[in-house]
């Protein structure tokens, strides 16, 4: 075990994967000698050469199209989109090409060795062009997997599993945790199963579900609730597509209540999908309406970032309202 932050864990996962797979290449804007805007790829060009870790022009559509071409020819392509906010020029390539490649060819061809890494979310005073959480746009696309880690240990294991998965994956990295989240990370090579949620804390009164940076918010809110005598079960979804319905449903059948927290806006957010599925699976077990604590339906506001965030206090108030319904 070694103590490291999330950036170091991501970097180590990339290094481990490149050592094990000579077909793997990393590319994106400034990812070479500069190491990326957050330094997630620092040292990889020096270690593996300019042919395996290199810069691209500033064109997200081109990065995604190039990634599709590499992956369809048997390469392991790990493409960085510098900020998740910039993934939209690549949207057509990802949802109409990456996601459909296997299906449209009748399984003759695929882009299974493809991962798009991208930092998402707010909390860094990045304003409306550097703070968005666009994960829900991609969860509606059959053929893509969507993965979000919450800490360094999870980041390394989930990223290694994503790189080796046989499906194209979007790996969202919570940028406000890059240096803030520090923890013990196993040395060497290991994977964490995709599509499997984790019960981070067991409880009996209400189930709390989130992913990525919002897991820290849930834990703070649960600590506040515990002082009021409310026992919260906390689940990290980890993979949003496909998401682990069984783990969440089993928990809600036990607690009778569900709260989902995410930083993306409320309307059309992935919490709505979770709520709809769980009310269908657990209708007769529910003691109160399913609660969603989410970002606001506005562009991400720089000056009002604190008001926008679905923080621990908002979550705590929603927990109390659900339990006393």
VENKAWO-V612077 format. One record per pair of residues at least 24 apart in sequence whose ideal C-beta (glycine too) atoms are under 8 Angstrom apart, sorted by the first residue. I is the first residue (numbers start at 1). GAP is how many residues later the second one is. D is the distance in whole Angstrom. If there is no record, write none. Layout:
<<I | GAP | D> <I | GAP | D>>
This chain:
<<1 | 183 | 5> <1 | 184 | 7> <1 | 185 | 6> <1 | 186 | 7> <2 | 182 | 7> <2 | 183 | 6> <2 | 185 | 6> <3 | 179 | 6> <3 | 180 | 7> <3 | 181 | 6> <3 | 182 | 7> <4 | 148 | 5> <4 | 178 | 7> <4 | 179 | 8> <4 | 181 | 5> <5 | 147 | 6> <5 | 173 | 7> <5 | 174 | 5> <5 | 175 | 8> <5 | 176 | 6> <5 | 177 | 5> <6 | 143 | 7> <6 | 145 | 7> <6 | 146 | 5> <6 | 149 | 5> <6 | 167 | 7> <6 | 168 | 8> <6 | 171 | 5> <6 | 172 | 5> <6 | 173 | 7> <6 | 175 | 5> <7 | 31 | 6> <7 | 32 | 6> <7 | 33 | 6> <7 | 171 | 5> <7 | 172 | 6> <8 | 144 | 7> <8 | 177 | 8> <9 | 143 | 4> <9 | 144 | 7> <9 | 146 | 5> <9 | 147 | 4> <9 | 176 | 5> <10 | 30 | 5> <10 | 107 | 8> <10 | 145 | 5> <10 | 146 | 7> <10 | 149 | 6> <10 | 163 | 6> <11 | 28 | 8> <11 | 29 | 6> <11 | 30 | 7> <11 | 31 | 6> <11 | 32 | 7> <11 | 33 | 7> <12 | 144 | 6> <12 | 173 | 7> <13 | 142 | 7> <13 | 143 | 4> <13 | 144 | 8> <13 | 146 | 4> <13 | 147 | 5> <13 | 150 | 8> <14 | 26 | 8> <14 | 27 | 7> <14 | 30 | 6> <14 | 64 | 7> <14 | 145 | 7> <15 | 28 | 8> <15 | 29 | 6> <15 | 32 | 7> <16 | 144 | 6> <16 | 172 | 7> <16 | 173 | 5> <17 | 59 | 8> <17 | 61 | 8> <17 | 142 | 8> <17 | 143 | 6> <17 | 146 | 5> <17 | 147 | 8> <18 | 26 | 7> <18 | 29 | 8> <18 | 30 | 5> <18 | 34 | 7> <18 | 35 | 8> <20 | 169 | 7> <21 | 55 | 5> <21 | 142 | 8> <23 | 51 | 7> <23 | 52 | 5> <23 | 53 | 5> <23 | 90 | 8> <24 | 28 | 7> <24 | 51 | 7> <24 | 52 | 4> <24 | 53 | 8> <24 | 54 | 7> <24 | 89 | 8> <24 | 139 | 7> <25 | 26 | 8> <25 | 27 | 5> <25 | 28 | 7> <25 | 29 | 8> <25 | 45 | 7> <25 | 50 | 6> <25 | 51 | 7> <25 | 52 | 6> <25 | 53 | 7> <26 | 26 | 7> <26 | 27 | 5> <26 | 28 | 8> <26 | 52 | 5> <26 | 53 | 8> <26 | 54 | 7> <27 | 26 | 7> <27 | 27 | 5> <27 | 28 | 7> <27 | 29 | 5> <27 | 36 | 7> <27 | 39 | 7> <27 | 40 | 8> <27 | 50 | 8> <27 | 51 | 8> <27 | 52 | 6> <27 | 53 | 7> <28 | 27 | 7> <28 | 28 | 6> <28 | 35 | 6> <28 | 51 | 6> <28 | 52 | 3> <28 | 53 | 7> <28 | 54 | 7> <28 | 89 | 8> <29 | 26 | 7> <29 | 27 | 6> <29 | 29 | 6> <29 | 34 | 8> <29 | 51 | 7> <29 | 53 | 5> <30 | 25 | 6> <30 | 52 | 7> <31 | 24 | 6> <31 | 49 | 5> <36 | 44 | 6> <36 | 46 | 7> <37 | 45 | 6> <37 | 46 | 8> <38 | 81 | 6> <38 | 137 | 7> <38 | 140 | 6> <40 | 40 | 7> <40 | 77 | 7> <40 | 133 | 8> <40 | 138 | 8> <41 | 39 | 7> <59 | 30 | 7> <60 | 26 | 5> <60 | 27 | 6> <60 | 28 | 8> <60 | 29 | 4> <60 | 30 | 4> <61 | 28 | 5> <61 | 29 | 5> <61 | 31 | 7> <61 | 32 | 6> <63 | 27 | 6> <64 | 26 | 4> <64 | 29 | 4> <64 | 30 | 6> <64 | 33 | 8> <64 | 34 | 7> <64 | 52 | 7> <65 | 28 | 5> <65 | 32 | 7> <67 | 26 | 8> <67 | 31 | 8> <67 | 44 | 8> <67 | 47 | 6> <67 | 49 | 7> <68 | 25 | 6> <68 | 29 | 5> <68 | 30 | 6> <68 | 33 | 7> <68 | 43 | 5> <68 | 46 | 7> <70 | 44 | 8> <71 | 27 | 8> <71 | 39 | 8> <71 | 40 | 4> <71 | 41 | 7> <71 | 42 | 5> <71 | 43 | 4> <71 | 97 | 7> <72 | 29 | 6> <72 | 37 | 6> <72 | 38 | 7> <72 | 39 | 5> <74 | 39 | 7> <75 | 38 | 6> <76 | 37 | 4> <76 | 87 | 6> <77 | 34 | 8> <77 | 36 | 6> <77 | 37 | 5> <77 | 38 | 7> <78 | 37 | 5> <78 | 39 | 6> <78 | 85 | 6> <79 | 35 | 7> <79 | 36 | 7> <79 | 37 | 5> <79 | 38 | 7> <80 | 36 | 8> <80 | 37 | 5> <80 | 38 | 7> <81 | 35 | 6> <81 | 36 | 7> <81 | 37 | 4> <82 | 36 | 8> <82 | 37 | 8> <83 | 35 | 7> <83 | 36 | 6> <83 | 37 | 8> <83 | 43 | 8> <83 | 46 | 8> <83 | 47 | 5> <83 | 92 | 8> <84 | 34 | 4> <84 | 35 | 6> <84 | 36 | 4> <84 | 37 | 8> <84 | 48 | 6> <84 | 49 | 7> <84 | 50 | 6> <84 | 88 | 6> <85 | 44 | 5> <85 | 45 | 6> <85 | 46 | 7> <85 | 47 | 5> <85 | 49 | 8> <86 | 32 | 8> <87 | 29 | 7> <87 | 31 | 6> <87 | 47 | 6> <87 | 83 | 8> <88 | 46 | 8> <90 | 26 | 8> <91 | 46 | 7> <94 | 44 | 7> <94 | 47 | 8> <94 | 50 | 7> <94 | 74 | 8> <94 | 76 | 7> <95 | 43 | 7> <95 | 46 | 5> <95 | 49 | 7> <98 | 45 | 7> <98 | 46 | 7> <98 | 70 | 4> <99 | 42 | 5> <99 | 43 | 7> <99 | 44 | 3> <99 | 45 | 5> <99 | 69 | 6> <100 | 43 | 6> <101 | 42 | 8> <101 | 67 | 8> <102 | 41 | 7> <102 | 65 | 8> <103 | 39 | 8> <103 | 40 | 6> <110 | 56 | 7> <111 | 57 | 5> <112 | 53 | 7> <112 | 54 | 4> <112 | 55 | 6> <112 | 56 | 7> <113 | 50 | 8> <113 | 53 | 8> <114 | 54 | 4> <114 | 55 | 7> <115 | 44 | 8> <115 | 47 | 5> <115 | 48 | 5> <115 | 53 | 8> <115 | 54 | 5> <115 | 55 | 8> <115 | 56 | 6> <116 | 52 | 8> <116 | 53 | 7> <116 | 54 | 5> <116 | 55 | 7> <117 | 42 | 8> <117 | 54 | 5> <117 | 56 | 6> <118 | 52 | 7> <118 | 53 | 7> <118 | 54 | 6> <118 | 55 | 7> <119 | 53 | 8> <119 | 54 | 5> <119 | 55 | 7> <119 | 56 | 4> <119 | 59 | 7> <120 | 28 | 8> <120 | 52 | 4> <120 | 53 | 7> <120 | 54 | 7> <120 | 55 | 7> <120 | 92 | 7> <121 | 51 | 8> <121 | 53 | 5> <121 | 54 | 6> <121 | 55 | 6> <121 | 91 | 7> <121 | 92 | 5> <121 | 142 | 5> <122 | 54 | 7> <122 | 141 | 6> <122 | 178 | 6> <122 | 183 | 6> <122 | 186 | 7> <122 | 187 | 7> <123 | 52 | 8> <123 | 53 | 3> <123 | 90 | 7> <123 | 182 | 7> <123 | 186 | 7> <124 | 51 | 6> <124 | 52 | 5> <125 | 177 | 7> <125 | 180 | 7> <126 | 49 | 8> <126 | 174 | 8> <126 | 176 | 8> <127 | 173 | 7> <127 | 174 | 8> <127 | 175 | 4> <128 | 171 | 4> <128 | 172 | 5> <128 | 173 | 7> <128 | 174 | 7> <131 | 169 | 4> <131 | 174 | 8> <132 | 132 | 8> <132 | 168 | 6> <133 | 39 | 8> <133 | 129 | 7> <133 | 130 | 5> <133 | 131 | 4> <133 | 162 | 7> <134 | 130 | 7> <135 | 35 | 8> <135 | 37 | 6> <135 | 105 | 6> <135 | 127 | 8> <135 | 129 | 7> <135 | 135 | 6> <136 | 128 | 6> <136 | 132 | 6> <136 | 133 | 5> <136 | 134 | 5> <136 | 137 | 8> <138 | 32 | 5> <138 | 103 | 7> <139 | 101 | 5> <139 | 102 | 4> <139 | 104 | 8> <139 | 131 | 6> <139 | 134 | 7> <141 | 100 | 8> <143 | 24 | 7> <143 | 25 | 7> <144 | 24 | 6> <144 | 25 | 7> <144 | 26 | 6> <144 | 97 | 6> <145 | 24 | 4> <145 | 25 | 7> <145 | 49 | 6> <145 | 50 | 8> <145 | 94 | 7> <145 | 96 | 6> <145 | 97 | 7> <146 | 24 | 5> <146 | 26 | 7> <146 | 93 | 7> <146 | 94 | 4> <146 | 95 | 4> <147 | 24 | 5> <147 | 25 | 7> <147 | 47 | 6> <147 | 91 | 7> <147 | 92 | 5> <147 | 93 | 7> <148 | 24 | 5> <148 | 25 | 8> <148 | 26 | 7> <148 | 63 | 4> <148 | 64 | 4> <148 | 89 | 8> <148 | 90 | 7> <148 | 91 | 8> <148 | 92 | 7> <149 | 24 | 7> <149 | 25 | 8> <149 | 63 | 7> <149 | 89 | 7> <150 | 24 | 7> <150 | 27 | 8> <150 | 31 | 8> <150 | 61 | 7> <150 | 62 | 6> <150 | 63 | 7> <150 | 65 | 4> <150 | 66 | 8> <150 | 86 | 5> <150 | 88 | 7> <151 | 26 | 7> <151 | 30 | 5> <151 | 32 | 5> <151 | 64 | 8> <152 | 29 | 6> <152 | 30 | 7> <152 | 31 | 5> <152 | 33 | 5> <153 | 30 | 6> <153 | 31 | 7> <153 | 32 | 5> <153 | 33 | 7> <154 | 38 | 6> <154 | 82 | 8> <154 | 84 | 7> <156 | 29 | 6> <156 | 30 | 8> <156 | 34 | 7> <157 | 29 | 8> <157 | 33 | 5> <157 | 34 | 6> <157 | 35 | 3> <158 | 33 | 8> <158 | 34 | 5> <158 | 36 | 7> <158 | 80 | 7> <160 | 29 | 7> <160 | 30 | 7> <160 | 31 | 5> <160 | 32 | 8> <161 | 30 | 4> <161 | 31 | 6> <161 | 32 | 7> <161 | 33 | 5> <162 | 32 | 7> <164 | 27 | 7> <165 | 29 | 6> <169 | 25 | 8> <172 | 40 | 7> <174 | 38 | 4> <174 | 39 | 4> <176 | 37 | 6> <177 | 35 | 8> <177 | 36 | 5> <177 | 39 | 8> <181 | 35 | 8> <192 | 46 | 7> <194 | 44 | 8> <194 | 45 | 5> <195 | 44 | 5> <195 | 47 | 5> <195 | 48 | 8> <195 | 49 | 6> <196 | 42 | 7> <196 | 43 | 7> <196 | 48 | 5> <196 | 51 | 7> <197 | 38 | 5> <197 | 39 | 6> <197 | 40 | 5> <197 | 41 | 6> <197 | 42 | 8> <197 | 46 | 7> <197 | 47 | 4> <197 | 50 | 4> <197 | 51 | 6> <198 | 37 | 7> <198 | 38 | 5> <198 | 40 | 6> <199 | 34 | 7> <199 | 35 | 7> <199 | 36 | 6> <199 | 48 | 7> <199 | 52 | 7> <200 | 34 | 5> <200 | 35 | 7> <200 | 36 | 5> <201 | 31 | 7> <201 | 32 | 7> <201 | 33 | 4> <202 | 31 | 6> <203 | 28 | 4> <203 | 29 | 4> <203 | 30 | 4> <203 | 31 | 7> <203 | 52 | 7> <204 | 27 | 5> <204 | 29 | 7> <204 | 50 | 7> <204 | 51 | 6> <205 | 25 | 5> <205 | 26 | 5> <205 | 27 | 7> <205 | 50 | 6> <205 | 52 | 7> <205 | 118 | 6> <206 | 24 | 7> <206 | 25 | 8> <206 | 26 | 6> <206 | 27 | 7> <206 | 49 | 5> <206 | 50 | 8> <206 | 51 | 4> <206 | 52 | 7> <206 | 53 | 6> <206 | 113 | 6> <206 | 116 | 6> <206 | 117 | 6> <207 | 25 | 8> <207 | 26 | 5> <207 | 28 | 6> <207 | 41 | 7> <207 | 44 | 4> <207 | 45 | 5> <207 | 47 | 8> <207 | 48 | 5> <207 | 50 | 6> <207 | 51 | 5> <207 | 52 | 7> <208 | 24 | 5> <208 | 25 | 7> <208 | 26 | 5> <208 | 27 | 7> <208 | 51 | 5> <208 | 53 | 7> <208 | 107 | 8> <208 | 111 | 7> <209 | 26 | 5> <209 | 28 | 6> <209 | 39 | 6> <209 | 49 | 7> <209 | 50 | 7> <209 | 51 | 5> <209 | 52 | 7> <209 | 65 | 6> <210 | 24 | 8> <210 | 25 | 8> <210 | 26 | 7> <210 | 27 | 7> <210 | 50 | 7> <210 | 51 | 4> <210 | 52 | 6> <211 | 25 | 6> <211 | 26 | 4> <211 | 27 | 6> <211 | 29 | 7> <211 | 51 | 7> <212 | 51 | 8> <213 | 50 | 7> <214 | 47 | 5> <214 | 48 | 6> <214 | 49 | 6> <214 | 96 | 7> <217 | 44 | 6> <217 | 93 | 7> <217 | 94 | 6> <217 | 95 | 5> <217 | 98 | 6> <218 | 43 | 6> <218 | 97 | 7> <220 | 92 | 4> <220 | 95 | 8> <221 | 91 | 4> <221 | 92 | 8> <221 | 94 | 4> <221 | 95 | 4> <221 | 98 | 6> <222 | 97 | 8> <224 | 88 | 7> <224 | 89 | 8> <224 | 92 | 4> <225 | 91 | 6> <225 | 94 | 5> <225 | 95 | 7> <225 | 98 | 8> <228 | 92 | 7> <230 | 89 | 6> <230 | 90 | 7> <230 | 93 | 5> <232 | 87 | 7> <240 | 30 | 6> <243 | 30 | 8> <243 | 31 | 7> <245 | 32 | 6> <245 | 33 | 8> <245 | 36 | 7> <248 | 26 | 7> <248 | 30 | 6> <249 | 29 | 6> <249 | 32 | 4> <249 | 33 | 6> <252 | 26 | 6> <252 | 29 | 8> <252 | 30 | 5> <252 | 33 | 6> <252 | 34 | 7> <253 | 29 | 6> <253 | 32 | 5> <256 | 29 | 6> <256 | 30 | 6> <256 | 31 | 4> <256 | 32 | 8> <257 | 29 | 7> <257 | 30 | 6> <257 | 31 | 5> <257 | 33 | 8> <257 | 34 | 8> <257 | 65 | 5> <257 | 66 | 7> <258 | 24 | 8> <258 | 28 | 8> <258 | 32 | 5> <258 | 33 | 7> <259 | 31 | 8> <259 | 32 | 4> <259 | 33 | 8> <259 | 34 | 6> <259 | 56 | 7> <259 | 59 | 6> <259 | 60 | 6> <259 | 63 | 6> <260 | 30 | 7> <260 | 31 | 7> <260 | 32 | 5> <260 | 33 | 7> <260 | 34 | 8> <261 | 31 | 8> <261 | 32 | 5> <261 | 33 | 7> <261 | 49 | 6> <261 | 54 | 6> <262 | 32 | 5> <262 | 33 | 7> <262 | 48 | 7> <263 | 31 | 7> <263 | 32 | 5> <263 | 46 | 7> <263 | 47 | 6> <264 | 30 | 7> <264 | 31 | 6> <265 | 29 | 6> <265 | 30 | 5> <265 | 31 | 6> <265 | 32 | 5> <265 | 33 | 7> <266 | 26 | 6> <266 | 28 | 4> <266 | 29 | 7> <266 | 30 | 7> <266 | 31 | 6> <267 | 30 | 5> <269 | 25 | 5> <269 | 26 | 8> <287 | 38 | 7> <288 | 34 | 5> <288 | 35 | 7> <288 | 37 | 4> <289 | 33 | 8> <289 | 36 | 7> <291 | 27 | 5> <291 | 28 | 8> <291 | 30 | 7> <291 | 31 | 5> <293 | 25 | 5>>
